[in-house]
Amino acid sequence: GKQDQKGVAAGSIVAGVYMILMTNMYLIFEFQHLSLTLIKLAKIKMKGLTWIIPYCYYTAIVLAFITYPVCFYYLYCIYKRKAIGLYVYFAWIIFYDAANVVIVILTSRAGHLHAFSISPLEWFGLASRIPVDCFWLCFIITYIMLLFEGKRLSKYFLCNYEHQACTILGITKNGSIKISCGWKKNSHQRTSLCFL
């Protein structure tokens, strides 16, 4: 019903706002982790893959900053009821979480080989964020389906012929809209099906 649609729309908006707030927190912690990491690495002799550790943090920070325009575009598309922004956001969140998993694992492995360990908060933050992201993605999928349903029902206007007046009679079992169209100049009526 309409209440369900409003709930899904509100949940989709909250998903975007949540991601912006989480990105703010993530960047605060990530900059702190980066500064502590640089101090630790300065005290030990860098060898092997240790040199990639700072670049892992740089990459994570850049990805976080990219998340901002993606979120704002997503919220704009919800306001304009455009599905493209939801697709972009959906794909970005999946890529973003996957990239962060790879970054944390790579950083941990590189550090473990040279007596360097990452903060447990990084593992905790990643493990707690991914399930929540999946929860909000469910709202986005549902909202995309609602947008397509709205577009499908609005296509009956394409069945209106020039100089004809059409009336919707109902929707058949196979999902087509049954309409009755009559010429305005006379009383001739005909019934047709508009397949969507």
Accessible surface in RSA format (square Angstrom, percent):
REM  Atomic radii and reference values for relative SASA: ProtOr
REM  Chains: A
REM  Algorithm: Lee & Richards
REM  Probe-radius: 1.40
REM  Slices: 20
REM RES _ NUM      All-atoms   Total-Side   Main-Chain    Non-polar    All polar
REM                ABS   REL    ABS   REL    ABS   REL    ABS   REL    ABS   REL
RES GLY A   1    74.50  91.9   0.00   N/A  74.50  91.9  42.73 117.3  31.77  71.2
RES LYS A   2   164.49  80.2 157.89  96.9   6.60  15.7 100.91  90.8  63.58  67.7
RES GLN A   3   139.08  77.8 131.02  95.8   8.06  19.2  60.52 128.8  78.56  59.6
RES ASP A   4    98.51  69.0  92.18  91.8   6.33  15.0  29.55  69.6  68.96  68.8
RES GLN A   5    91.94  51.4  89.78  65.6   2.16   5.1  16.08  34.2  75.85  57.5
RES LYS A   6   134.81  65.8 127.12  78.0   7.69  18.3  82.81  74.5  52.00  55.4
RES GLY A   7    37.85  46.7   0.00   N/A  37.85  46.7  33.56  92.1   4.29   9.6
RES VAL A   8    21.79  14.3  21.52  19.5   0.27   0.7  21.52  18.7   0.27   0.7
RES ALA A   9    25.78  23.7  25.78  39.8   0.00   0.0  25.78  36.3   0.00   0.0
RES ALA A  10    52.80  48.5  48.37  74.6   4.43  10.1  52.10  73.4   0.70   1.9
RES GLY A  11     7.06   8.7   0.00   N/A   7.06   8.7   6.36  17.4   0.70   1.6
RES SER A  12     0.00   0.0   0.00   0.0   0.00   0.0   0.00   0.0   0.00   0.0
RES ILE A  13    77.98  44.4  77.98  58.1   0.00   0.0  77.98  56.2   0.00   0.0
RES VAL A  14    71.12  46.8  70.72  64.0   0.40   1.0  71.12  61.8   0.00   0.0
RES ALA A  15     0.13   0.1   0.00   0.0   0.13   0.3   0.00   0.0   0.13   0.3
RES GLY A  16     0.00   0.0   0.00   N/A   0.00   0.0   0.00   0.0   0.00   0.0
RES VAL A  17    65.97  43.4  65.97  59.7   0.00   0.0  65.97  57.3   0.00   0.0
RES TYR A  18    39.93  18.6  36.92  21.0   3.02   7.9  38.21  28.7   1.73   2.1
RES MET A  19     2.43   1.3   2.43   1.6   0.00   0.0   1.57   1.3   0.86   1.1
RES ILE A  20    26.03  14.8  25.64  19.1   0.39   0.9  26.03  18.7   0.00   0.0
RES LEU A  21   102.66  57.2 101.77  72.8   0.89   2.2 101.97  71.6   0.68   1.8
RES MET A  22    49.63  25.7  49.14  32.5   0.48   1.1  32.64  27.7  16.99  22.5
RES THR A  23     2.43   1.7   0.39   0.4   2.04   4.9   2.11   2.8   0.32   0.5
RES ASN A  24    59.48  41.0  55.94  54.1   3.54   8.5  20.82  50.1  38.66  37.4
RES MET A  25   100.96  52.3 100.08  66.2   0.88   2.1  77.09  65.5  23.87  31.6
RES TYR A  26    39.52  18.5  34.38  19.6   5.14  13.4  35.33  26.6   4.19   5.2
RES LEU A  27    13.20   7.4  13.19   9.4   0.01   0.0  13.20   9.3   0.00   0.0
RES ILE A  28   104.65  59.6  98.97  73.7   5.68  13.7 103.53  74.6   1.12   3.0
RES PHE A  29    86.04  43.0  86.04  53.3   0.00   0.0  86.04  52.2   0.00   0.0
RES GLU A  30     9.79   5.6   9.79   7.4   0.00   0.0   0.00   0.0   9.79   8.0
RES PHE A  31    96.89  48.5  92.10  57.0   4.79  12.5  92.30  56.0   4.59  13.1
RES GLN A  32    94.80  53.0  92.44  67.6   2.36   5.6  32.18  68.5  62.62  47.5
RES HIS A  33    17.32   9.5  15.51  10.8   1.81   4.6  13.67  14.1   3.65   4.3
RES LEU A  34    16.82   9.4  16.82  12.0   0.00   0.0  16.82  11.8   0.00   0.0
RES SER A  35    55.93  47.3  51.26  68.4   4.66  10.7  43.03  91.6  12.89  18.1
RES LEU A  36    99.06  55.2  99.06  70.9   0.00   0.0  99.06  69.6   0.00   0.0
RES THR A  37     5.68   4.0   5.22   5.3   0.46   1.1   0.35   0.5   5.33   8.1
RES LEU A  38    74.55  41.5  68.57  49.1   5.99  15.1  68.90  48.4   5.65  15.2
RES ILE A  39    94.26  53.6  90.44  67.4   3.81   9.2  93.96  67.7   0.29   0.8
RES LYS A  40    98.44  48.0  96.30  59.1   2.15   5.1  60.55  54.5  37.89  40.4
RES LEU A  41     6.52   3.6   4.35   3.1   2.17   5.5   4.61   3.2   1.91   5.1
RES ALA A  42    88.35  81.2  46.49  71.7  41.85  95.2  57.96  81.6  30.39  80.5
RES LYS A  43   166.61  81.3 128.17  78.6  38.43  91.5  83.95  75.6  82.66  88.0
RES ILE A  44    65.63  37.3  52.76  39.3  12.86  31.0  58.88  42.4   6.74  18.3
RES LYS A  45   178.25  87.0 157.19  96.4  21.06  50.2 107.25  96.5  71.00  75.6
RES MET A  46    87.37  45.2  62.64  41.5  24.73  58.9  31.35  26.7  56.02  74.2
RES LYS A  47   126.08  61.5 115.70  71.0  10.37  24.7  68.68  61.8  57.39  61.1
RES GLY A  48    54.30  67.0   0.00   N/A  54.30  67.0  33.94  93.1  20.36  45.6
RES LEU A  49    86.45  48.1  85.93  61.5   0.52   1.3  85.93  60.3   0.52   1.4
RES THR A  50     0.14   0.1   0.14   0.1   0.00   0.0   0.04   0.1   0.10   0.2
RES TRP A  51   141.15  56.6 139.62  67.6   1.53   3.6 125.66  67.0  15.49  25.1
RES ILE A  52    23.60  13.4  23.34  17.4   0.26   0.6  23.34  16.8   0.26   0.7
RES ILE A  53     0.00   0.0   0.00   0.0   0.00   0.0   0.00   0.0   0.00   0.0
RES PRO A  54    12.76   9.3  12.76  11.6   0.00   0.0  12.76  10.5   0.00   0.0
RES TYR A  55   129.32  60.4 128.51  73.1   0.81   2.1  80.66  60.6  48.66  60.0
RES CYS A  56     9.22   7.0   5.88   6.6   3.34   7.9   3.31   8.4   5.91   6.4
RES TYR A  57     5.87   2.7   5.30   3.0   0.56   1.5   3.90   2.9   1.97   2.4
RES TYR A  58    91.81  42.9  90.16  51.3   1.66   4.3  66.16  49.7  25.65  31.6
RES THR A  59    65.20  46.4  60.66  61.5   4.54  10.8  41.20  55.3  24.01  36.3
RES ALA A  60     0.45   0.4   0.45   0.7   0.00   0.0   0.45   0.6   0.00   0.0
RES ILE A  61    13.33   7.6  13.33   9.9   0.00   0.0  13.33   9.6   0.00   0.0
RES VAL A  62    84.59  55.7  83.65  75.7   0.94   2.3  84.56  73.5   0.03   0.1
RES LEU A  63    19.31  10.8  19.31  13.8   0.00   0.0  19.31  13.6   0.00   0.0
RES ALA A  64     0.00   0.0   0.00   0.0   0.00   0.0   0.00   0.0   0.00   0.0
RES PHE A  65   103.05  51.6  97.13  60.2   5.91  15.4  97.55  59.1   5.50  15.7
RES ILE A  66    71.88  40.9  69.28  51.6   2.60   6.3  71.88  51.8   0.00   0.0
RES THR A  67     0.35   0.2   0.35   0.4   0.00   0.0   0.35   0.5   0.00   0.0
RES TYR A  68    41.92  19.6  41.82  23.8   0.10   0.3  35.88  27.0   6.04   7.4
RES PRO A  69    80.21  58.5  71.75  65.4   8.46  30.8  76.60  63.2   3.61  22.4
RES VAL A  70    18.10  11.9  15.85  14.3   2.25   5.4  17.67  15.4   0.43   1.2
RES CYS A  71     0.15   0.1   0.15   0.2   0.00   0.0   0.00   0.0   0.15   0.2
RES PHE A  72   116.16  58.1 110.43  68.4   5.73  14.9 111.01  67.3   5.16  14.8
RES TYR A  73    88.41  41.3  83.14  47.3   5.26  13.7  68.02  51.1  20.39  25.1
RES TYR A  74     0.09   0.0   0.04   0.0   0.05   0.1   0.09   0.1   0.00   0.0
RES LEU A  75    40.21  22.4  34.11  24.4   6.10  15.3  34.52  24.2   5.69  15.3
RES TYR A  76   103.08  48.1  96.21  54.7   6.87  17.9  76.28  57.3  26.80  33.0
RES CYS A  77     0.07   0.1   0.07   0.1   0.00   0.0   0.00   0.0   0.07   0.1
RES ILE A  78    10.66   6.1   6.83   5.1   3.84   9.2   6.83   4.9   3.84  10.4
RES TYR A  79   171.72  80.2 146.41  83.3  25.31  65.9 105.12  79.0  66.60  82.1
RES LYS A  80   101.63  49.6  80.81  49.6  20.81  49.6  31.54  28.4  70.08  74.7
RES ARG A  81   135.09  56.7 126.75  64.6   8.34  19.9  51.76  70.7  83.33  50.5
RES LYS A  82    97.01  47.3  94.37  57.9   2.65   6.3  55.16  49.6  41.86  44.6
RES ALA A  83     7.56   7.0   6.01   9.3   1.55   3.5   6.01   8.5   1.55   4.1
RES ILE A  84    92.58  52.7  89.35  66.6   3.23   7.8  90.09  64.9   2.50   6.8
RES GLY A  85     0.34   0.4   0.00   N/A   0.34   0.4   0.00   0.0   0.34   0.8
RES LEU A  86     0.00   0.0   0.00   0.0   0.00   0.0   0.00   0.0   0.00   0.0
RES TYR A  87    98.09  45.8  94.49  53.8   3.60   9.4  82.16  61.7  15.93  19.6
RES VAL A  88    59.77  39.3  53.90  48.8   5.87  14.1  58.90  51.2   0.87   2.4
RES TYR A  89     6.06   2.8   6.02   3.4   0.04   0.1   1.15   0.9   4.90   6.0
RES PHE A  90    56.12  28.1  56.12  34.8   0.00   0.0  56.12  34.0   0.00   0.0
RES ALA A  91    60.64  55.8  52.34  80.8   8.30  18.9  56.67  79.8   3.96  10.5
RES TRP A  92    35.48  14.2  31.70  15.3   3.78   8.9  34.81  18.6   0.67   1.1
RES ILE A  93     2.57   1.5   2.57   1.9   0.00   0.0   2.57   1.8   0.00   0.0
RES ILE A  94    87.83  50.0  83.13  61.9   4.70  11.3  86.48  62.3   1.35   3.7
RES PHE A  95   108.30  54.2 103.62  64.2   4.69  12.2 108.19  65.6   0.12   0.3
RES TYR A  96     2.27   1.1   2.27   1.3   0.00   0.0   0.98   0.7   1.29   1.6
RES ASP A  97    13.61   9.5  13.53  13.5   0.08   0.2   8.84  20.8   4.77   4.8
RES ALA A  98    53.33  49.0  45.18  69.7   8.15  18.5  52.00  73.2   1.33   3.5
RES ALA A  99    18.55  17.1  10.54  16.3   8.01  18.2  17.81  25.1   0.74   1.9
RES ASN A 100     2.81   1.9   2.81   2.7   0.00   0.0   1.47   3.5   1.34   1.3
RES VAL A 101    46.70  30.7  46.70  42.3   0.00   0.0  46.70  40.6   0.00   0.0
RES VAL A 102    93.85  61.8  91.63  83.0   2.21   5.3  93.34  81.1   0.50   1.4
RES ILE A 103    20.45  11.6  20.43  15.2   0.02   0.1  20.45  14.7   0.00   0.0
RES VAL A 104    13.97   9.2  13.01  11.8   0.96   2.3  13.97  12.1   0.00   0.0
RES ILE A 105    81.18  46.2  80.84  60.2   0.34   0.8  81.17  58.4   0.01   0.0
RES LEU A 106    77.40  43.1  75.70  54.2   1.69   4.3  77.40  54.4   0.00   0.0
RES THR A 107     3.36   2.4   3.36   3.4   0.00   0.0   1.61   2.2   1.75   2.6
RES SER A 108    28.65  24.2  27.03  36.1   1.62   3.7   2.46   5.2  26.19  36.7
RES ARG A 109   148.91  62.5 148.10  75.5   0.81   1.9  42.25  57.7 106.66  64.6
RES ALA A 110     1.02   0.9   0.15   0.2   0.88   2.0   0.64   0.9   0.39   1.0
RES GLY A 111     0.00   0.0   0.00   N/A   0.00   0.0   0.00   0.0   0.00   0.0
RES HIS A 112   139.32  76.1 123.48  85.8  15.84  40.5  73.69  75.9  65.63  76.4
RES LEU A 113   109.24  60.8  79.57  56.9  29.68  74.6  83.09  58.4  26.16  70.4
RES HIS A 114    35.93  19.6  23.57  16.4  12.36  31.6  27.42  28.3   8.51   9.9
RES ALA A 115   105.41  96.9  61.10  94.3  44.31 100.8  78.11 110.0  27.31  72.3
RES PHE A 116    12.89   6.5   6.87   4.3   6.03  15.7  10.15   6.2   2.74   7.9
RES SER A 117    83.51  70.6  73.99  98.7   9.52  21.9  45.51  96.9  38.00  53.2
RES ILE A 118    16.14   9.2   2.93   2.2  13.21  31.8   5.28   3.8  10.87  29.5
RES SER A 119    32.42  27.4  24.12  32.2   8.30  19.1  21.87  46.6  10.55  14.8
RES PRO A 120   108.66  79.2 103.51  94.4   5.15  18.7 106.19  87.7   2.47  15.4
RES LEU A 121   100.81  56.1  94.83  67.8   5.98  15.0  95.07  66.8   5.74  15.5
RES GLU A 122    18.87  10.8   8.90   6.7   9.97  23.7  10.10  19.5   8.77   7.2
RES TRP A 123   107.01  42.9 105.59  51.1   1.42   3.3  94.25  50.3  12.76  20.7
RES PHE A 124   138.50  69.3 132.85  82.3   5.65  14.7 138.10  83.7   0.39   1.1
RES GLY A 125    29.34  36.2   0.00   N/A  29.34  36.2  27.65  75.9   1.68   3.8
RES LEU A 126    15.27   8.5  12.80   9.2   2.47   6.2  13.36   9.4   1.91   5.1
RES ALA A 127    68.56  63.0  49.93  77.0  18.63  42.4  59.58  83.9   8.97  23.8
RES SER A 128    47.87  40.5  36.76  49.1  11.11  25.6  35.52  75.6  12.35  17.3
RES ARG A 129    11.69   4.9  10.07   5.1   1.62   3.9   5.43   7.4   6.26   3.8
RES ILE A 130    51.02  29.0  51.02  38.0   0.00   0.0  51.02  36.7   0.00   0.0
RES PRO A 131    79.01  57.6  66.78  60.9  12.23  44.5  72.64  60.0   6.37  39.6
RES VAL A 132    57.09  37.6  54.74  49.6   2.36   5.7  57.09  49.6   0.00   0.0
RES ASP A 133     4.94   3.5   2.88   2.9   2.06   4.9   2.28   5.4   2.66   2.6
RES CYS A 134    68.19  51.6  65.16  72.7   3.03   7.1  26.04  66.0  42.14  45.4
RES PHE A 135   110.67  55.4 105.01  65.0   5.66  14.7 110.12  66.8   0.55   1.6
RES TRP A 136    41.99  16.9  41.99  20.3   0.00   0.0  40.77  21.7   1.22   2.0
RES LEU A 137    18.12  10.1  18.12  13.0   0.00   0.0  18.12  12.7   0.00   0.0
RES CYS A 138    76.26  57.7  72.92  81.3   3.34   7.9  26.21  66.4  50.05  54.0
RES PHE A 139    54.70  27.4  52.45  32.5   2.26   5.9  54.56  33.1   0.14   0.4
RES ILE A 140     0.10   0.1   0.10   0.1   0.00   0.0   0.10   0.1   0.00   0.0
RES ILE A 141    79.50  45.2  79.19  59.0   0.31   0.8  79.44  57.2   0.05   0.1
RES THR A 142    55.18  39.2  55.18  55.9   0.00   0.0  30.77  41.3  24.41  36.9
RES TYR A 143     9.40   4.4   9.40   5.3   0.00   0.0   4.91   3.7   4.49   5.5
RES ILE A 144    20.45  11.6  20.45  15.2   0.00   0.0  20.45  14.7   0.00   0.0
RES MET A 145   125.44  65.0 117.36  77.7   8.08  19.2 103.25  87.8  22.19  29.4
RES LEU A 146    49.71  27.7  44.60  31.9   5.11  12.8  44.80  31.5   4.91  13.2
RES LEU A 147     4.27   2.4   2.53   1.8   1.74   4.4   2.66   1.9   1.61   4.3
RES PHE A 148   102.63  51.3  99.41  61.6   3.22   8.4  99.74  60.5   2.89   8.3
RES GLU A 149    76.37  43.8  73.99  56.0   2.37   5.7  35.85  69.3  40.52  33.1
RES GLY A 150    34.16  42.1   0.00   N/A  34.16  42.1  28.00  76.9   6.15  13.8
RES LYS A 151    98.43  48.0  96.17  59.0   2.26   5.4  65.60  59.0  32.83  35.0
RES ARG A 152    70.80  29.7  69.44  35.4   1.36   3.2  43.52  59.5  27.28  16.5
RES LEU A 153    65.29  36.4  64.12  45.9   1.17   2.9  64.26  45.1   1.03   2.8
RES SER A 154    55.33  46.8  47.07  62.8   8.26  19.0  35.60  75.8  19.73  27.6
RES LYS A 155    98.35  48.0  95.53  58.6   2.82   6.7  43.98  39.6  54.37  57.9
RES TYR A 156    52.01  24.3  51.95  29.6   0.06   0.2  25.99  19.5  26.02  32.1
RES PHE A 157   117.49  58.8 107.96  66.9   9.52  24.8 108.04  65.5   9.45  27.0
RES LEU A 158   147.78  82.3 117.40  84.0  30.38  76.4 121.52  85.3  26.26  70.7
RES CYS A 159    21.37  16.2  16.92  18.9   4.44  10.4   8.09  20.5  13.28  14.3
RES ASN A 160    66.77  46.0  46.03  44.5  20.74  49.9  16.17  38.9  50.60  48.9
RES TYR A 161   110.23  51.5 102.12  58.1   8.12  21.1  65.27  49.1  44.96  55.4
RES GLU A 162   136.68  78.5 115.24  87.2  21.44  51.1  52.11 100.8  84.57  69.0
RES HIS A 163   114.48  62.6 102.97  71.6  11.51  29.4  69.30  71.4  45.18  52.6
RES GLN A 164    18.60  10.4   4.37   3.2  14.23  33.9   0.10   0.2  18.50  14.0
RES ALA A 165    57.36  52.7  46.86  72.3  10.50  23.9  52.47  73.9   4.90  13.0
RES CYS A 166    38.82  29.4   3.61   4.0  35.20  82.7   3.74   9.5  35.08  37.8
RES THR A 167    86.02  61.2  82.43  83.6   3.59   8.6  54.65  73.4  31.37  47.4
RES ILE A 168    79.85  45.4  58.31  43.4  21.54  51.9  58.31  42.0  21.54  58.4
RES LEU A 169    98.34  54.8  60.98  43.6  37.35  93.9  64.77  45.5  33.57  90.3
RES GLY A 170    29.09  35.9   0.00   N/A  29.09  35.9  29.09  79.8   0.00   0.0
RES ILE A 171    99.88  56.8  65.45  48.8  34.43  83.0  66.26  47.7  33.62  91.2
RES THR A 172    44.01  31.3  30.95  31.4  13.05  31.1  39.01  52.4   4.99   7.5
RES LYS A 173   220.42 107.5 178.29 109.4  42.13 100.3 130.19 117.2  90.23  96.1
RES ASN A 174   108.06  74.5  65.96  63.7  42.10 101.4  48.20 116.0  59.87  57.9
RES GLY A 175    21.89  27.0   0.00   N/A  21.89  27.0  20.81  57.1   1.08   2.4
RES SER A 176     1.82   1.5   0.74   1.0   1.08   2.5   1.24   2.6   0.59   0.8
RES ILE A 177     4.14   2.4   4.14   3.1   0.00   0.0   4.14   3.0   0.00   0.0
RES LYS A 178    86.34  42.1  86.34  53.0   0.00   0.0  28.89  26.0  57.45  61.2
RES ILE A 179     1.64   0.9   1.64   1.2   0.00   0.0   1.64   1.2   0.00   0.0
RES SER A 180    20.08  17.0  18.59  24.8   1.50   3.5   7.44  15.9  12.64  17.7
RES CYS A 181     0.91   0.7   0.02   0.0   0.89   2.1   0.02   0.1   0.89   1.0
RES GLY A 182     3.48   4.3   0.00   N/A   3.48   4.3   2.41   6.6   1.07   2.4
RES TRP A 183   108.02  43.3 104.15  50.4   3.87   9.1  89.12  47.5  18.91  30.7
RES LYS A 184   151.26  73.8 113.96  69.9  37.31  88.8  67.05  60.4  84.21  89.7
RES LYS A 185   193.58  94.4 155.21  95.2  38.36  91.3 106.27  95.7  87.31  93.0
RES ASN A 186    86.72  59.8  68.56  66.3  18.16  43.7  41.76 100.5  44.96  43.5
RES SER A 187   101.27  85.6  82.37 109.9  18.90  43.5  51.24 109.1  50.04  70.1
RES HIS A 188   106.29  58.1  97.36  67.7   8.93  22.9  67.66  69.7  38.63  45.0
RES GLN A 189   111.54  62.4  91.51  66.9  20.03  47.7  48.16 102.5  63.38  48.1
RES ARG A 190    90.08  37.8  81.85  41.7   8.23  19.6  49.04  67.0  41.04  24.9
RES THR A 191    76.99  54.8  47.04  47.7  29.95  71.4  24.25  32.6  52.74  79.7
RES SER A 192    26.22  22.2  18.98  25.3   7.23  16.7  23.43  49.9   2.79   3.9
RES LEU A 193    81.22  45.2  56.82  40.6  24.40  61.3  56.92  40.0  24.30  65.4
RES CYS A 194    10.54   8.0   6.69   7.5   3.85   9.0   4.15  10.5   6.39   6.9
RES PHE A 195   141.81  70.9 113.91  70.6  27.90  72.6 114.31  69.3  27.50  78.7
RES LEU A 196    68.13  37.9   2.99   2.1  65.15 163.8  27.16  19.1  40.98 110.3
END  Absolute sums over single chains surface
CHAIN  1 A    12041.9      10390.3       1651.6       8580.7       3461.2
END  Absolute sums over all chains
TOTAL         12041.9      10390.3       1651.6       8580.7       3461.2
